Amino acid sequence: MKIQYNSHASIKVTQDDISIVTDPWFFEPIYGGMMWQYPRPKINIKQMIDNKVVSISHFHPDHFCPKSLNFFNKQKTLVLIPNLESMKVCEDFLRKNQFKYEKINDKESYDIGNSLSMTFFHCDNQVDSAQIITSKLNLESIYNMNDCFLDKDKLCEIGTKFNIKHAMIFFMGVGPFPGSFDMPMEEKFKIISRKEAAAYERAEKTLEHLKADTFTAYSNDMTWLRRSDLVLLNGSLKSKFYKYMKNAKNDIKSIPLESGDSIDFETKKVNINSNLIEDKSIISMECKVLAKEKTISEQIKKIMAKEKSYKIDLPKLNSDMDILCTTYNRLIKHKESLEKITYKISLNFLPENFNYQFTFEPKEKKVKISKGSDSNYFDLLVSIDSYLWGAVQQNFYNSEDLLNCRFNIKRDGPFTNIEDCFWDSISEIYKSNFSLIQDLQQSVY
C-alpha cells in the first residue's frame, strides 16, 4: 500500500490499480467564513479525482464538501459513508446527484476490488467515524482517525484484530475556548498549554491502544485569515507533537507527511519534500501575506459585506430561542452527569441588546427561558452581533459555524456539563450543510 497525504484529513491510499481518497476538500473558506486551508495543498487536483472509491467520515464541511465531490466522475466513483442518522444530509446529496454509494455499519468491512478493504468504526456520539484500510495481500492496515475519538475498548479491539502498520492521527483541534473568551491573552496561552498537554497524551494513548508501528499527525491544516490573534492561539504545531512523541516511552515511529508527501509500505520508500513549521510566528507572518493575495482579499471582503447585509428577524428570533430552550432541555434530560447547581446563561444580540436568559434548575432538571435580564449575575455571558444571527436565519451560515469563535463569551467559573449542553443546542438549531456561504467558496488549487 501507498499513502499520499493531500490536506487536512484527506489521504489517497493506493494498491495495484485500486485507489481510495478520504474526505476530499478542495474549497475554502469554512466555519463562519473564518477558516482557510493552510499550508496550501501541493498536489494537483487531477491526482485525486481519478479514484475509484471515496470515503466520507462525517458531515462537517471540511470532510463532506459537496462542491469537492462534484469533481469526481459520478458513474465511475463509489462513495462509502457511515450508516449514521447524522449522515442523512450527505446521503440525500449523493442520491439527488446520482452518485453510487454504500452505507457501512459500525465494525463492518467493505471489499474494494481484490486488493483492499475498508472497515468503519462509528464514534459513540453518532457523528464521526474512523476507517481502517487493509491490504488483502498481507493484512497490513492503515488507521484513518479523522476527527473521531473512539473509546478505549474500540481502540483496543482494533489493535487486536488489525495489524496497524500506520495511523493517521488527529492530535489537537480548535474550538471557542479560550479564543472567544473575555480574558487576558496571558491566561489564554496558559489554557492552550494545558489543552495541548491533554491532547498530546490522548493521541499517544490512542496510538498505544492501536499498537501502531508508525504514525502521521494531521489536523490544523487550516488557519484564521480574519482573526490574527487566533493564529497564535488555536491549535498546535505538528512539529511540537512529533517532539513529544519522540520523548515518549514507546517505540512508535513518526513519519511527518505533509501535502504531496508519500510513503510506500512495500518498497519502504518515504518521499518527503516538505518542512515542518517550528514556530507559530511563521504561520502568522505567512497568513498576513496570504490574506493580501488579491483573490483571497476580495473573497474576504465579499464575505464580510454579505454577513453585514443581513438583519435579524426579531419574531423569528423569539421562535429560535424557544426552539433552543426545547433542544437544551432534551439534551439536558439525556446527559448522564450534571452538576447539581442553578446555572444561568445570558444570550445577547448586539447592538440592539436583545437578551434571553436560560436558567437551569437542578431540582427540576429543567431549563427555563425568560426574555430580558432579571439578574446581575450570570454563570455564562454570551454575546453575538445580531447580523450574524440574521445570516444564520437566512441560511448564509448554519448555527454550528458560529461556534468557531464568532461569539464573545465570559465565564468566571469552570466548564460544566450544563454549559456543554447549551453549546450543543446552539449547533442544532440550524443544521443545513448547504448554506449560502458555499456560493462564495473558491478552490484552493
C-alpha positions in Angstrom: 0.0 0.0 0.0 1.0 3.6 -0.6 -0.2 6.7 1.2 -0.2 10.1 -0.3 -1.1 12.9 2.1 -3.4 15.5 0.5 -4.5 18.0 3.1 -6.4 18.1 6.4 -7.9 14.6 6.8 -7.6 13.7 3.2 -5.3 10.9 2.1 -5.0 8.8 -1.0 -4.4 5.1 -0.5 -3.3 3.0 -3.5 -2.6 -0.6 -4.0 -2.3 -2.2 -7.5 -4.9 -0.4 -9.7 -7.2 0.4 -6.7 -7.2 3.9 -5.1 -9.2 5.4 -2.3 -9.4 9.1 -1.3 -10.7 10.1 2.0 -12.7 13.3 2.8 -11.8 15.4 -0.2 -11.9 19.1 0.5 -10.8 21.4 -2.3 -12.6 24.6 -1.3 -12.5 27.4 1.2 -13.5 29.0 3.5 -15.4 27.0 6.1 -16.9 27.5 9.5 -18.4 31.0 9.5 -16.1 32.3 6.8 -13.2 32.4 9.2 -11.0 29.4 8.4 -8.9 28.9 5.3 -6.7 26.0 4.3 -3.1 26.4 5.4 -0.5 25.4 4.3 -1.7 25.4 0.7 -2.1 21.9 -0.9 0.8 21.0 -3.1 -0.7 18.3 -5.3 -2.7 18.6 -8.5 -6.4 18.1 -8.0 -6.4 15.7 -11.0 -4.4 13.2 -8.9 -7.3 12.8 -6.6 -10.4 12.8 -8.8 -9.4 9.6 -10.8 -10.1 7.4 -7.7 -12.5 4.5 -7.8 -13.6 5.0 -4.2 -14.2 8.0 -2.0 -14.9 7.7 1.7 -16.6 10.4 3.8 -16.2 10.1 7.6 -18.8 12.6 8.8 -20.9 15.6 7.7 -18.8 18.5 8.8 -17.9 20.8 5.8 -14.2 20.2 6.0 -14.9 16.4 5.5 -18.2 16.4 3.5 -17.8 19.1 0.8 -20.4 18.8 -1.9 -18.6 21.1 -4.3 -15.5 18.9 -4.0 -17.5 15.7 -4.6 -18.8 17.2 -7.8 -15.3 17.0 -9.3 -15.5 13.2 -9.3 -16.9 11.1 -12.1 -20.3 10.0 -10.8 -20.5 7.0 -13.0 -17.1 5.6 -12.0 -16.8 6.6 -8.4 -18.2 4.7 -5.4 -18.7 6.7 -2.2 -18.6 5.0 1.2 -20.3 6.6 4.2 -21.0 5.5 7.7 -24.6 4.3 8.3 -25.5 7.0 10.7 -28.6 9.2 11.0 -26.3 12.2 11.1 -25.2 11.4 7.5 -28.7 11.8 6.1 -27.9 15.2 4.5 -24.9 13.5 2.8 -26.9 10.6 1.6 -29.6 12.9 0.3 -26.9 14.8 -1.7 -25.4 11.6 -3.1 -28.8 10.2 -4.1 -30.0 13.5 -5.7 -26.8 13.9 -7.7 -26.9 10.2 -8.8 -23.7 9.1 -7.1 -23.1 5.4 -6.4 -22.8 5.0 -2.7 -22.9 2.4 0.1 -23.7 2.9 3.8 -21.4 1.0 6.1 -22.4 -0.2 9.5 -20.3 0.0 12.7 -17.4 -2.5 12.5 -18.5 -3.6 9.0 -15.9 -4.2 6.3 -16.4 -3.5 2.6 -14.3 -5.1 -0.1 -12.7 -2.8 -2.6 -11.6 -4.9 -5.6 -9.2 -7.8 -4.9 -6.6 -5.6 -3.1 -8.2 -3.6 -0.4 -11.0 -3.5 2.2 -12.3 -0.7 4.4 -13.7 -1.1 7.9 -15.8 1.6 9.6 -15.8 2.2 13.3 -18.5 4.6 14.4 -18.0 7.1 17.2 -20.3 6.9 20.2 -21.5 10.4 19.5 -23.1 9.0 16.3 -21.5 11.8 14.3 -18.0 10.8 13.3 -16.3 7.6 12.1 -12.8 6.2 11.7 -11.7 3.9 8.9 -9.2 1.0 8.7 -7.9 0.4 5.2 -6.5 -3.1 4.9 -4.4 -4.8 2.3 -5.8 -8.2 1.5 -2.4 -9.3 0.2 -0.5 -9.0 3.5 -3.3 -7.9 6.0 -1.4 -4.8 6.9 -3.7 -1.9 7.8 -3.8 1.9 7.9 -5.9 3.6 10.6 -7.5 6.9 9.4 -8.8 8.7 12.5 -10.5 11.8 11.1 -12.0 13.8 14.0 -13.2 10.6 15.6 -12.4 9.8 19.2 -13.2 6.2 19.8 -13.3 4.9 23.3 -10.6 2.7 24.8 -12.5 -0.6 24.2 -12.9 0.1 20.5 -9.3 1.2 20.1 -8.0 -2.0 21.8 -10.4 -4.1 19.7 -8.9 -2.5 16.5 -5.4 -3.0 17.9 -6.1 -6.7 18.5 -8.0 -7.5 15.2 -5.9 -5.5 12.8 -2.2 -5.1 12.2 -2.0 -1.3 12.2 1.1 -0.6 10.1 0.4 3.2 10.1 -2.0 5.6 11.8 -3.2 9.0 10.6 -3.8 10.7 14.0 -5.8 13.8 14.8 -3.8 15.2 17.7 -5.3 18.6 18.5 -8.3 20.5 17.2 -9.5 24.1 17.6 -12.6 25.5 19.4 -14.1 28.5 21.0 -12.2 28.1 24.3 -10.3 30.2 25.1 -10.2 32.2 21.8 -13.7 33.6 22.1 -13.5 34.2 25.8 -13.1 37.6 27.6 -9.8 37.1 29.4 -6.2 38.3 29.2 -4.0 36.8 26.5 -1.5 35.6 29.1 -4.3 33.5 30.7 -5.4 32.2 27.2 -1.9 31.0 26.5 -1.8 29.1 29.8 -5.1 27.4 28.9 -3.8 26.5 25.5 -0.7 24.9 27.1 -2.9 22.7 29.3 -5.2 21.8 26.4 -2.2 20.9 24.4 -0.7 18.6 27.1 -4.0 16.8 27.5 -4.5 16.4 23.7 -0.9 15.1 23.2 -1.5 12.5 26.0 -4.8 11.4 24.4 -3.2 11.0 21.0 -0.3 9.0 22.5 -2.8 6.7 24.3 -4.7 6.2 21.0 -1.6 5.1 19.2 -0.7 2.7 22.0 -4.1 1.1 22.1 -3.9 0.7 18.3 -0.5 -0.9 18.6 0.5 1.2 15.6 4.0 0.8 14.2 4.2 4.3 12.7 2.1 7.5 12.6 1.5 10.8 10.9 0.0 13.7 12.7 -2.8 15.5 10.9 -5.1 18.3 11.9 -4.9 22.1 12.0 -4.4 22.3 8.2 -6.4 25.5 8.4 -6.0 28.9 9.9 -7.7 32.3 10.6 -7.2 35.0 8.0 -9.8 37.3 9.6 -8.6 36.9 13.2 -4.8 37.2 13.6 -5.0 36.6 17.3 -6.4 33.2 16.8 -3.5 32.2 14.5 -1.3 32.1 17.6 -3.9 30.8 20.0 -5.8 27.9 18.4 -4.5 24.5 17.5 -0.9 23.3 17.9 2.2 22.6 15.9 2.7 19.2 14.4 6.5 19.6 15.0 5.8 20.0 18.7 3.7 16.9 18.9 6.4 14.9 17.0 9.0 16.0 19.5 6.6 15.0 22.3 6.2 11.5 20.8 10.0 11.2 20.3 10.5 11.7 24.0 7.6 9.4 25.0 8.2 5.9 26.4 7.1 3.9 23.3 8.5 2.6 20.0 6.0 4.3 17.7 7.9 6.0 14.9 6.8 9.2 13.3 6.5 9.8 9.5 5.9 13.5 9.2 3.9 13.7 5.9 2.6 17.0 4.6 0.7 17.8 1.4 2.2 15.9 -1.6 4.4 13.7 0.6 4.0 9.9 0.4 5.1 6.6 1.8 5.2 3.2 0.0 5.0 0.4 2.6 6.0 -2.3 0.1 9.2 -0.6 -1.1 9.7 1.2 2.3 10.3 4.4 0.3 9.4 7.6 2.0 9.1 10.7 -0.2 9.1 13.8 1.9 9.7 17.2 0.3 8.2 19.4 2.9 9.5 21.1 6.0 7.7 21.2 9.4 6.9 24.5 10.8 8.7 25.1 14.1 7.3 28.4 15.2 3.7 29.8 15.1 5.0 33.2 14.3 6.0 31.8 10.9 2.3 30.9 10.3 1.2 34.3 11.4 3.6 36.1 9.0 2.7 33.8 6.1 -1.0 34.3 6.8 -0.7 38.0 6.6 0.9 37.6 3.2 -1.8 35.1 2.2 -4.6 37.5 3.3 -3.3 40.2 0.9 -3.4 38.0 -2.2 -5.9 39.6 -4.5 -8.3 36.7 -4.9 -8.4 36.0 -1.2 -8.6 39.6 0.0 -11.5 40.1 -2.4 -13.1 36.9 -1.1 -12.8 38.1 2.5 -14.4 41.5 1.6 -17.3 39.8 -0.2 -17.9 37.5 2.9 -17.8 40.4 5.3 -20.1 42.5 3.2 -22.5 39.7 2.8 -22.5 39.0 6.6 -23.3 42.6 7.4 -26.1 42.8 4.8 -28.3 40.6 6.9 -30.7 41.9 9.5 -32.1 39.9 12.4 -35.7 38.8 12.2 -37.0 39.6 15.7 -40.2 37.5 15.6 -38.2 34.6 14.2 -35.6 35.2 16.9 -38.2 34.6 19.6 -39.1 31.4 17.9 -35.4 30.4 17.6 -34.9 30.9 21.3 -37.9 28.8 22.2 -36.5 26.0 20.0 -33.1 26.5 21.6 -34.7 26.1 25.0 -36.6 22.9 23.9 -33.4 21.5 22.4 -31.5 22.4 25.6 -34.0 20.6 27.8 -33.9 17.5 25.6 -30.1 17.3 25.8 -30.1 18.1 29.5 -32.5 15.2 30.0 -30.2 12.7 28.3 -27.0 13.9 29.9 -25.6 11.2 32.2 -23.8 13.5 34.6 -25.0 17.0 35.5 -23.8 19.4 38.2 -26.4 20.0 40.9 -26.3 23.7 40.7 -28.6 26.5 39.5 -26.9 27.7 36.3 -27.8 31.0 34.5 -26.9 31.9 30.9 -27.4 35.2 29.3 -27.5 35.3 25.5 -27.3 38.8 24.0 -27.7 40.0 20.4 -25.9 43.3 19.8 -26.1 46.2 19.3 -29.9 46.1 19.8 -29.3 44.2 23.1 -32.0 41.6 22.5 -31.5 39.5 25.6 -32.6 36.0 26.6 -31.9 34.2 29.9 -31.7 30.4 30.3 -31.8 29.1 33.8 -31.2 25.5 34.7 -32.9 24.4 37.9 -31.3 21.2 39.3 -34.3 20.1 41.4 -36.5 20.0 38.3 -33.6 19.1 36.0 -35.1 21.6 33.6 -34.1 24.8 31.8 -36.5 27.8 31.8 -36.3 30.7 29.4 -37.1 34.4 30.0 -36.8 37.4 27.8 -34.7 40.2 29.2 -32.2 40.2 32.1 -33.6 39.9 35.6 -30.3 39.2 37.3 -27.0 41.0 38.0 -25.1 37.7 37.9 -24.8 35.0 35.2 -22.6 31.9 35.1 -22.2 32.4 31.4 -22.4 35.6 29.4 -22.7 35.1 25.6 -22.9 37.9 23.0 -23.0 37.9 19.3 -23.5 40.5 16.5 -27.2 40.4 15.5 -26.3 40.4 11.8 -24.6 37.1 12.2 -27.7 35.5 13.6 -29.6 37.1 10.7 -27.2 35.4 8.4 -28.0 32.1 10.1 -31.7 32.7 9.8 -31.3 33.3 6.1 -29.2 30.2 5.6 -25.9 32.0 4.8 -24.3 30.1 7.7 -25.5 27.3 9.9 -25.5 27.8 13.6 -22.6 25.5 14.2 -20.5 27.8 12.0 -20.8 30.5 14.7 -19.3 28.2 17.4 -15.9 28.8 15.8 -15.1 32.0 17.6 -18.0 34.2 16.4 -19.4 34.5 19.9 -18.0 36.7 22.7 -18.0 34.8 25.9 -17.4 35.4 29.6 -17.3 32.7 32.2 -15.7 33.1 35.7 -16.3 29.5 36.8 -15.2 26.2 35.4 -16.6 24.4 32.3 -19.7 22.4 33.2 -21.8 19.7 31.5 -24.7 22.2 31.7 -22.7 24.6 29.5 -21.8 21.8 27.2 -25.5 21.0 26.5 -26.1 24.7 25.8 -23.4 24.8 23.0 -24.7 21.5 21.6 -28.1 23.1 21.5 -26.8 26.1 19.6 -25.3 23.8 17.0 -28.6 22.0 16.4 -30.9 25.0 15.7 -29.9 25.5 12.1 -28.0 22.4 10.8 -28.1 22.8 7.0 -24.9 21.6 5.2 -25.8 23.6 2.1 -25.6 27.1 3.4 -25.1 30.0 1.0 -21.5 30.6 2.1 -20.7 27.9 -0.4 -21.5 30.4 -3.2 -18.5 32.4 -2.1 -16.1 29.4 -1.7 -13.1 29.3 -4.0 -10.9 26.5 -5.0 -7.6 26.3 -3.0 -5.9 24.8 -6.1 
